Amino acid sequence: MKDSKVVCDPPVLLSNEELDSLREVSKGDAQRDIPQAHWERLVALGYALRRLGTLQLTESGKRRIAAGIVQSDSKIVG
């Protein structure tokens, strides 16, 4: 019998501002407008989905918020 393995997403480094935007997405209807560059990146990383003009958190996004790791330099290349 094989050992079951937990699938774990390696946390992608986000700036403090991007992590704040991800937290804002988690509020659902209470979310404020976040910068377009932030939501585009969060969607591209699979942390959020954009449906009918609103952002929704994915399971990966929930795990990313729980990890809470930010990069020290808020500039992100790529």
C-alpha positions as CSV (number, residue, x, y, z in Angstrom):
1,M,0.0,0.0,0.0
2,K,1.4,3.4,-1.0
3,D,1.7,6.2,1.5
4,S,-0.7,9.0,0.8
5,K,1.0,12.3,0.1
6,V,-0.5,15.7,0.7
7,V,-0.3,18.0,-2.3
8,C,1.2,21.3,-1.2
9,D,1.7,24.3,-3.4
10,P,5.1,26.0,-3.0
11,P,4.3,29.5,-1.9
12,V,5.1,32.1,-4.6
13,L,6.6,35.2,-3.2
14,L,4.2,38.1,-3.2
15,S,4.8,41.7,-2.2
16,N,3.1,43.0,0.9
17,E,0.6,44.9,-1.3
18,E,-0.2,41.8,-3.4
19,L,-0.8,39.7,-0.2
20,D,-3.0,42.5,1.1
21,S,-4.9,42.4,-2.2
22,L,-5.3,38.6,-1.8
23,R,-6.7,39.1,1.7
24,E,-9.1,41.7,0.3
25,V,-10.3,39.1,-2.3
26,S,-11.0,36.7,0.6
27,K,-13.6,39.2,2.0
28,G,-16.0,38.4,-0.8
29,D,-18.6,41.1,-1.2
30,A,-16.6,43.4,1.1
31,Q,-13.6,43.6,-1.3
32,R,-12.5,47.0,-2.3
33,D,-11.0,47.7,-5.7
34,I,-7.5,46.3,-5.9
35,P,-4.9,47.3,-8.6
36,Q,-5.4,45.6,-11.9
37,A,-1.8,44.3,-11.9
38,H,-2.5,42.6,-8.6
39,W,-5.6,40.8,-9.5
40,E,-4.2,39.8,-12.9
41,R,-1.2,38.2,-11.1
42,L,-3.3,36.5,-8.5
43,V,-5.5,35.0,-11.2
44,A,-2.4,33.9,-13.2
45,L,-0.9,32.3,-10.1
46,G,-4.2,30.4,-9.5
47,Y,-4.9,32.2,-6.2
48,A,-8.1,33.9,-7.5
49,L,-10.7,33.5,-10.2
50,R,-12.4,36.3,-12.0
51,R,-16.1,35.5,-12.7
52,L,-18.7,38.0,-13.9
53,G,-16.5,40.9,-12.9
54,T,-15.8,39.7,-9.3
55,L,-12.8,38.0,-7.8
56,Q,-13.1,34.8,-5.9
57,L,-10.5,33.1,-3.8
58,T,-9.4,29.6,-4.8
59,E,-8.2,26.8,-2.5
60,S,-4.7,27.7,-3.4
61,G,-5.4,31.3,-2.5
62,K,-6.7,30.2,0.9
63,R,-3.5,28.2,1.5
64,R,-1.4,31.2,0.3
65,I,-3.0,33.5,2.8
66,A,-2.4,30.9,5.6
67,A,1.3,30.7,4.6
68,G,1.5,34.5,4.8
69,I,5.1,34.7,3.4
70,V,6.0,37.9,1.6
71,Q,9.2,38.8,-0.2
72,S,11.4,41.5,1.3
73,D,11.5,43.6,-1.9
74,S,8.0,44.6,-3.1
75,K,9.2,44.7,-6.7
76,I,8.4,41.4,-8.5
77,V,9.9,40.5,-11.9
78,G,8.0,38.3,-14.2
